């Protein structure tokens, strides 16, 4: 059955592609949709080796998420979801923002990115160290229809990294109401408040309306 899957209960599930090969991100979206009782089957890009990386040439998280979602929807012929996220620091006028993963010049070099950002805010007093993680989640259909939701996690930047969980800038952001960094939270605690989790949860009813 093209574009759908029939579960053991006889309920037909629409198939949706999440534009990632990150198993953790796929599992997170599956949990969110299961909790909302939305009958869709989420698959990742591992089943679509012909789909390559999509250039993130947008100027906002939403634009980049839409670029990826539309590309995957067109190439797979299935509804597609994509997200883009990063850290926005008040004292840096919202940067690194969409450049978060390559802030130091090398894409995905977490340590270099952390070191550069901490150096850039080293003289910023504590009361001006506000920042937030931002995420845009996009849903695109092969027809061209699109929807976008956003989520944020606000907090403050500390002076030195703490914690071994998470990735990226997690070790230097302490969420509002917390004394621990996001890298010191358990996976379940982080899922409950994360910017991506919030964006995905906001997208869930739209998925139910448009697809399920």
C-alpha positions as CSV (number, residue, x, y, z in Angstrom):
1,X,0.0,0.0,0.0
2,X,1.7,3.2,-1.2
3,X,2.2,5.9,1.4
4,X,0.6,3.9,4.2
5,X,0.9,1.0,6.5
6,X,-1.7,-1.3,8.1
7,X,-1.1,-2.0,11.8
8,X,-2.0,-5.3,13.4
9,X,-5.2,-3.7,14.7
10,X,-6.3,-3.1,11.1
11,X,-5.8,0.7,11.4
12,X,-4.2,2.2,8.3
13,X,-1.4,4.5,9.2
14,X,-0.2,7.2,6.8
15,X,3.6,7.1,6.3
16,X,5.5,10.4,6.9
17,X,9.2,10.9,6.4
18,X,11.2,12.8,9.0
19,X,14.2,14.4,7.2
20,X,16.9,13.0,9.4
21,X,19.1,10.0,9.9
22,X,19.2,10.7,13.7
23,X,17.6,7.8,15.4
24,X,17.0,9.8,18.6
25,X,15.1,12.5,16.8
26,X,12.9,9.9,15.0
27,X,12.2,8.2,18.3
28,X,11.3,11.5,19.9
29,X,8.7,12.4,17.2
30,X,7.3,8.9,17.4
31,X,6.8,9.2,21.1
32,X,5.1,12.6,20.8
33,X,2.7,11.4,18.1
34,X,1.9,8.2,20.0
35,X,1.2,10.2,23.2
36,X,-1.2,12.3,21.1
37,X,-2.8,9.1,19.7
38,X,-2.1,10.2,16.1
39,X,-1.9,7.2,13.8
40,X,1.0,7.9,11.5
41,X,4.1,5.9,10.8
42,X,7.3,8.0,11.1
43,X,10.3,6.8,9.0
44,X,13.7,8.4,8.6
45,X,15.9,9.0,5.7
46,X,17.8,5.7,6.1
47,X,15.1,4.2,3.9
48,X,15.8,6.7,1.2
49,X,19.5,6.5,0.3
50,X,18.8,8.4,-3.0
51,X,17.9,11.6,-1.0
52,X,21.0,13.6,-0.3
53,X,21.7,16.5,2.0
54,X,19.6,19.7,1.3
55,X,21.5,23.0,1.3
56,X,20.3,25.2,4.2
57,X,20.3,28.5,2.3
58,X,17.5,30.1,4.2
59,X,17.9,33.1,6.5
60,X,15.6,31.8,9.3
61,X,15.0,28.5,11.0
62,X,11.6,28.2,9.4
63,X,13.0,28.8,5.9
64,X,15.6,26.1,6.3
65,X,13.1,23.6,7.8
66,X,10.8,24.3,4.8
67,X,13.6,23.8,2.3
68,X,14.4,20.4,3.7
69,X,10.8,19.3,4.1
70,X,9.8,20.3,0.6
71,X,12.9,18.6,-0.9
72,X,12.2,15.3,0.9
73,X,8.4,15.4,0.1
74,X,9.1,15.9,-3.6
75,X,11.8,13.2,-3.8
76,X,10.0,10.6,-1.6
77,X,6.4,11.3,-2.8
78,X,5.4,11.3,0.8
79,X,4.5,13.9,3.4
80,X,7.7,15.1,5.0
81,X,8.7,16.8,8.3
82,X,12.0,18.7,8.9
83,X,13.3,20.9,11.6
84,X,16.1,23.5,12.0
85,X,17.3,24.8,15.3
86,X,20.1,26.7,17.0
87,X,21.1,29.0,19.9
88,X,20.2,32.7,19.9
89,X,22.2,34.8,22.4
90,X,20.8,38.2,23.4
91,X,24.2,39.9,23.7
92,X,25.1,38.7,20.2
93,X,22.0,40.1,18.6
94,X,20.4,36.7,18.3
95,X,23.5,35.0,16.9
96,X,24.8,32.3,16.3
97,X,21.1,31.5,15.3
98,X,21.0,29.6,12.0
99,X,24.8,29.5,12.0
100,X,25.0,27.6,15.3
101,X,26.4,24.4,13.9
102,X,29.2,26.2,12.1
103,X,29.8,29.2,14.3
104,X,33.5,28.5,14.5
105,X,33.8,27.9,10.8
106,X,33.7,24.1,10.9
107,X,30.3,22.5,10.7
108,X,29.5,20.4,13.7
109,X,32.7,21.2,15.8
110,X,30.9,21.5,19.1
111,X,33.9,22.2,21.2
112,X,35.2,25.0,18.9
113,X,31.8,26.5,18.7
114,X,31.5,26.5,22.5
115,X,34.9,28.0,23.0
116,X,34.3,30.8,20.5
117,X,30.9,31.7,21.9
118,X,32.1,31.8,25.5
119,X,35.0,34.0,24.4
120,X,32.6,36.4,22.7
121,X,30.4,36.8,25.8
122,X,33.3,36.6,28.4
123,X,32.9,40.3,29.3
124,X,29.1,40.3,29.4
125,X,27.6,40.6,32.9
126,X,25.4,37.8,34.2
127,X,22.2,39.9,34.0
128,X,22.7,40.3,30.2
129,X,23.5,36.7,29.4
130,X,20.0,35.7,28.3
131,X,19.7,33.3,25.4
132,X,17.3,30.7,24.0
133,X,17.3,27.6,21.9
134,X,14.9,28.0,19.0
135,X,13.5,25.4,16.7
136,X,11.2,25.5,13.6
137,X,9.4,22.3,12.5
138,X,8.0,22.2,9.0
139,X,5.5,19.8,7.4
140,X,5.4,19.7,3.6
141,X,3.1,17.6,1.3
142,X,4.1,16.5,-2.2
143,X,1.3,18.8,-3.4
144,X,3.3,21.8,-2.0
145,X,1.1,22.5,1.0
146,X,3.2,23.5,4.0
147,X,2.8,24.3,7.7
148,X,5.4,25.5,10.2
149,X,5.5,25.5,14.0
150,X,8.1,26.9,16.4
151,X,9.4,26.2,19.9
152,X,11.8,27.9,22.2
153,X,13.7,27.1,25.5
154,X,14.8,30.2,27.3
155,X,17.7,30.5,29.8
156,X,21.1,32.0,30.5
157,X,24.6,31.3,29.3
158,X,27.1,30.3,32.0
159,X,30.9,30.9,32.0
160,X,32.1,27.3,31.4
161,X,30.5,24.1,30.1
162,X,28.9,21.7,32.6
163,X,27.4,18.3,32.0
164,X,28.1,15.4,29.6
165,X,24.5,14.9,28.2
166,X,23.1,16.4,25.1
167,X,25.2,17.9,22.4
168,X,26.0,21.3,20.8
169,X,25.5,24.2,23.2
170,X,23.7,22.1,25.8
171,X,26.6,22.4,28.4
172,X,26.4,26.2,28.6
173,X,22.7,27.0,28.8
174,X,20.8,26.9,32.1
175,X,17.0,26.8,31.4
176,X,14.7,29.2,33.2
177,X,13.8,27.8,36.6
178,X,16.7,25.4,36.6
179,X,20.2,25.4,38.2
180,X,21.4,22.7,35.9
181,X,22.5,23.1,32.3
182,X,20.6,21.2,29.6
183,X,23.6,18.9,29.4
184,X,23.0,18.0,33.1
185,X,19.3,17.1,32.6
186,X,18.1,13.5,31.9
187,X,16.9,12.7,28.4
188,X,13.3,12.6,29.7
189,X,13.7,16.0,31.5
190,X,15.2,17.6,28.4
191,X,12.5,16.1,26.1
192,X,9.8,17.7,28.3
193,X,11.1,21.2,27.9
194,X,13.2,21.2,24.7
195,X,12.7,23.6,21.9
196,X,12.4,20.8,19.4
197,X,10.0,18.9,21.6
198,X,7.8,22.0,21.8
199,X,7.9,22.6,18.1
200,X,7.1,18.9,17.4
201,X,4.2,18.9,19.9
202,X,2.8,22.0,18.3
203,X,3.0,20.3,14.9
204,X,1.2,17.1,16.2
205,X,-2.4,18.4,15.8
206,X,-1.6,19.8,12.4
207,X,-0.3,16.3,11.3
208,X,-3.6,14.9,12.7
209,X,-5.6,17.5,10.7
210,X,-3.7,17.3,7.4
211,X,-2.5,13.6,7.2
212,X,-3.9,11.2,9.8
